[in-house]
Amino acid sequence: MRWQELRMNLRTLPFLESHVGTSDGVLELRDRPMPKLLVWQPEMIDWIFRSDARLRHPGGQSLTPLFGESSLLWAEGERHTAYRHALGPSLRGRKLTEQKEAVADAVHAAIDRLTPGTVVELLPWTRAIALRVIARILFGHCEDDLLTAVTQWTERAFGARHRTLVYRYLLGGIPRPGAELDRMLVRAAKVNPDLRPRTLAARMLDGDGPLGGIGDTELRDAAISLMFAGHETTAAGAAWALYWLDRNPKVRNEIREEIAATDADGSDPARVPLLAAAVSETLRLTPPASLAEHRVLTEDGEVCGRMMAAGTKLTPAIYLAHHDPDVFGHPKRFDPSRFLGGRPPAHHYFPFGGGTRYCLGSQLAQLEIRMIVAGVLRRREWRCVNPRAGGPRMRGNVMAPASTLRMRVLTCR
């Protein structure tokens, strides 16, 4: 590991911030044994996403042992396509409306518990909502002991940056969930095969489906991958959205008026365009995934005027692309109006990655964030009591506000 790569791994956010608006959008992190490049040049990002089918997508060094070698997150070729065909229909388009009940139930149960005077740790609050949602969509029903076990594992592994680094560099790796949690996940996946709407687990286990059914090891890897990926980034995005609206009362009040003028719950972005724009701006300004999935070249060749060898690793830098001052003027400013006229091209704005690896749950995540924000603004008035804790932190590979960021409930509406 070279010095630049070590700097980025140890102090990710300061490292990224130091390169905002600098260089040509390509930074060499190491030159051997194989080159590794951080990329945010629009032309190269566009090339990566268009060429994805010809590239490899290895798992990260710290996450592969956690999610397993057969995780859908780094499936390739036909297996990757089969996962997308099996799970994708439940998570996008008209089918996504079938998940609204799961989101609404979790959101309003959490808001019901917010009484005047209550002080809430924002990130754990949004994380609990997002975890309950993905558990219901994945399993149909999930016992609290499983949710508690997942929460305890993620907190142990990623709750403190220094502890995560100690695990990774001194103790041989981030701790796995453990055999008992593995068994709980597999049991939960097999409990409700006939529920409607069909659970994601049922779609994976369907012997006549795109995957042809899967064994317990692959089922475990898929379940823990979906549980983690399906709640950590969504929770961070929702916490960021609520934080930025607290810091920008004019925008908050305008969104509250937009919501109050209809019976909209936030699920349909067309009915709440300003709220939808605020969520998009949140994901630009503070993208929970600061880096996209690694890509590895499978053959020598020229990429956007640069000769690159097979084995070169390219990592799209979401944070740097989203803070490019030539594309987003005053990039540190929270300004939802950037998105009221449509989205920028995908090679400038890609909070959910792109190409063949575009996040399957992107529409679900945005729906959840809108519904959480809409529910809070419609039903509660709260204010941040320690805004300094709103500085970004790395929680594993996710950029989130500090877990100590707190909101005080003022009134019920």
N, C-alpha and C positions, 0 to 999 in steps of 0.2 A: 504494500500500500504506500503510495507516494504522499508527499506533504500536503498537496492540495486536496486530495481525497480524504486524508485524515482530518484536515481542518473542517471540511464540509460535514463529515460524520460526527465530529465532536461538538461543533458549534454551528449547526445547520443554518439557523436563521440569520445570525450575524454574517456568516459567510455569503449567503444569498443576497442579503441586503447590501453588502459591500460591492456587489457586481451589478446592481440595478443601473441600467443606462450605460454600461461600459462594454467594451470589446465589440466584437462583431456578432455576438450571439452564439458563439461556440467557445467553450473553455475546456482545455485538456486537464483532466483530473489526474491522469497517470498515463505513462507511455509504455509500460511493460508490467507483467509479461504480455498483456494485450492492451491496446489503448482503450481508455474510457473517457468519453466526452460528455460534458453537460451542454445541452442544446436548448436555445430559445430563439434562434434565428428563424423567422417565419418561413422562409423557403425550405429550410431543412426540416422543420416541423411538418410542413405540408408533404414533403417527400416521405418522411417516416410513416405518416398516417396512410398515404396512398400505397406504400410499399409493404405494409404490415404483413400481408399474407406470405411474403418471401423472407421474413425475419424470424428469429427465435426470440422467445420471451421468458428468460430464466427467472426464477423466483429470487427475491432478495436474500442475502446471506443470513439475515436475522429472522425472516419470516418463514422460510421454507421448512425448517425443523418444527415450527409451531403448527403449521397448517397441513403438513404432510406432503410427501412427494407426489401424491395423486390428487392434490388440491385442484379444483377447477380454475383457480387463479392463474396457474401456469400450465394448464392443459394446452396442447398444440394440435394443429391439423384437424383431422376429422373429429377427435374427441372434444376439442374446443368448440367446434361447430355444433356438435350434438348437445353440449351443455346449453349453448345459446338458444337452440331450437326447443329444448326441453323447458327452460326456465323463462326465457324472454317474453313469451306471450302473456304471462301473468303479471308482468312488471311494466307494461307499456300500453299506450293506446286505450281503447275502450275497456279492455280487460282490467286496466288499472283501477277503474271505478269500483270493481269488486273488493278492492282493498281499503276503500274509504272507511268502512265501518270499523275495521281494526285500528286504523289511525285515530278516528274520532273517539272511540272508546278509551284508548290510552291517553289521548290529549285531555279530554274532559275529566277523566278520573283524577289526573294529576292536578288540573286547575281547581277542581272541587276542594282539594286539600289546602289550597292557598287562602288562608284566612288573614284578615287585616292584622298587621304587626308581625306576621311570619317573615323570617329572613331565610332566603333560599340560596343554596350554593348552585349557581346557574348551570354549570356544565354537568354535575352529577344529576341534576333534575332533568335536563334534556336527554342525557344518556339513558336514564331509566325509562323514559317514554320510548325512545328509539329502539331500545333492546326489547321491550315488550311487543312493539309492533313487528319487528322482524321475527321474533319467536312465534307469534301467532301466524304470520304468513308462511313461515317455514314448517311449523309443526301443527298448526291448527289450534292447539291448546298447549300451554306450557306451565308446569308447576313452578311455584315461586322458588323452590329449592334449586332448580336448574338455573334460573335467572340469577339467583344469589351466587351460585358457584361460578358462573361466567363472569359476573361483576368482580368477584374476589380475585379470580385469575387475572383479568385484564388490569386490575388495579395493582396487583403484585408485580406484573410484568412491565407495565407501562405508566404507572401512576406517578413515578418520580423520574425525571430525566437522568439524574446521576445514578439511580439504581439500575435503570435500563442499560446505561453504558457499562456499569460494572458487570452486569450479567453478560453483556455481549463481548467485552474485551478481556475480562479477568476470570470469569467463572464458566467460560465455555459455551455461552449462549443463553438466550432468554428462556425461562422455564416453560416447559410444555404444560398444557392444561392438566394432564394427569390421567391415570387409567380410569378412575371413578367418574370423572367428568366425561371422558370418552364414552363410557358405557351409558351414562345418562343421555347423551346426545343421540346415540344410536337407538336407544329405547324410545325416546320422544319422537324420533323420525318415523317409527313403525306403528305408533298408537292409533293414528287417525287417517287411515288410507282412503276412506270413502267420504270425507267431508266435502262440502261445496261452499265456497269455491275450493277447488283442489289445492292442497298444500304443495309447496315446492318439494317437500320430501316425497310426497306421493308421485309427483311427476318424475323424480329421479329414480324411484323404485319401480316404476311402471315397465314391466318386461316388454311391452309392446310399444313403448315410447322411443324417442330418439336415442336415448342412452342404452336401451336394451336391458335396463335394470342394473344395479350396482351392488357390490358386496359391502360388507360392514366396514372394511378399512377405508374404501373410497367414500362411503356414506359418511363416516366420521370426519374425514378430511373436508368433504363438501360442507357438512353441517357447521363445523367450527369456523370455516372460511366465511360462510354466509352470515353467521352470527356476528363475527367480528367486523367484516367489511360492511355489513348491513346496519350497523348502529354507531360505530365510532365516528366515522366522517359525518354522518347525518346529524349526530348529536352536536358535534363541533360546529357545523354549519348553522344549526338552529340557535345555539348559544351566541355565535357571532352576530346573527341577524338581530336577536333581541338586544344585544349589547350596542350595536351600531344605531339602532332606533332609539335606545335610551340616550345615546350621546347626540342624537340629531332630532330634537323635539319637533321641529317644523315638519320634517318628513314623517315622523311618527304620527303626528296629528292629522296630516293629510291622508295617511293610510287608514287611520281609525275612521275618518269621515267616509272614505271609499267603502270600507266594510259596513259601516252603519247604514249606508244608503241602500243596501241590498240584504238578502238573507244568506249571502255567500259565506261558505265555510273556509274558503281559501283553496279548495281542491281544484277548481277550474281557473287557470291563470287568465283566461280571457275575461272573466268577470271581475278580476282584481288586478288590473294591469300595473298599477303602481306598486302593489305588494310584490307581484312577480318580478318587476324590475329591481326592487330593493333586494330580493333574494339573489338575483343574478349579480348585482353589484357586490353583495356580501361575498359571494363565491369568487369574484374577481379580486377584491381587496384583501380578503383573508381566506384563500383557498385551503380547505382542510388537508387536501393532498397537495403538498408543495412541489412534489416531483411526480411524474407519471411513470408508468411501468418501463423497466429497462428493455431495450431492443438490442439484439446482437446480429451483426451482418453475417450472412451465410456464404458470401463470396467476395473476392476482391473487386473493387470497382470505384468509379467516380461518383461522389455524392455532392451535388451542388458545388462543383468545381474543386472538390478536395478528393485526392486519392486516399482510399481507406482499405485496410486489409480485412479479410474475413476474420471474424472473432472480435472486431471492434465493438465495444458496447456504447450505445447512445442512450442518454437519459434525458427526456424532455423536461425542462424546468418550468413548471406551471407558474410558480411564483414570479420568476423573472419575466416571463412573457406577459403576465397580467400587470406588471408594474413598469412596462416599457413606456417611458414618457412620450415617445414619438407616436404611440398608438392611443394611450390613455393620458390625456393631459391632466396634470396635477394628480398623479396616480395614488397619492396618499389620502386624497379626499374621497369621502363617501358621497357618491353622487348617482343615485338611481336613474336620473334622466339619461345617462349614457345608454340605457337599455330600453327606453321607451320607443325608440324608432326601429327596434330589431337588434339582433345580436351581431357582434363583430364576426369576421370569418373564423373558422375553427382553428386556423394556424396562429391566431392571436389570442383566442379565448377558448380554453379547453379544461375547465375545472374537473371534468370526468374523463380525461384522457381523450383518445381518439382512435381512428382506424378500426381494425378488427377487435381491438381490446377496449373499445368504448364501454364504460361502466354499464352493466346490465340494469343496475338499480337506480340510474340517474333520474328517471322520471319519478320513481317512488320517493327518492330522497328529497327532491324539490317539492313534491306534494306534501310530504311530512313537514318540511320547514314552513311552508306557507300555512298549513293548518295549525301548527303550533303557534306561529306568530298571530294569525287571525284569532285564534281562541283566546290568547292572552290579552290582545288589544280590545277584544269585544267584552271580555268578562272581568278583567282586573286592571288596576292601576298600580304599577310598581316602579321603583327607582333603584339604580345601582348605588350601593353604599360605599364601595371601594373601587372606583373606576381605574385606579392605577393597576389593578390586577387584570385589566383588559389587555395588557401587553401579550403578544403571542408567545406560546411555549410549544415545545415539541413533546407530544405524548406518543412515544413510539415513533411511527412514521406520520402521525397526524398532527397538524398545526391547530392548536386550540387555545382558548384563553385559560388562564390558571384556574384550577379547581376551586380556588379560594374566592373567585369572583362571586359577589353576593348581591341579591336583589331583595329589597324590603317591600312587602305588599302593603300598599296604602289603603286602597278601598276595593270593594267588590262592585261590579256594575250589573 
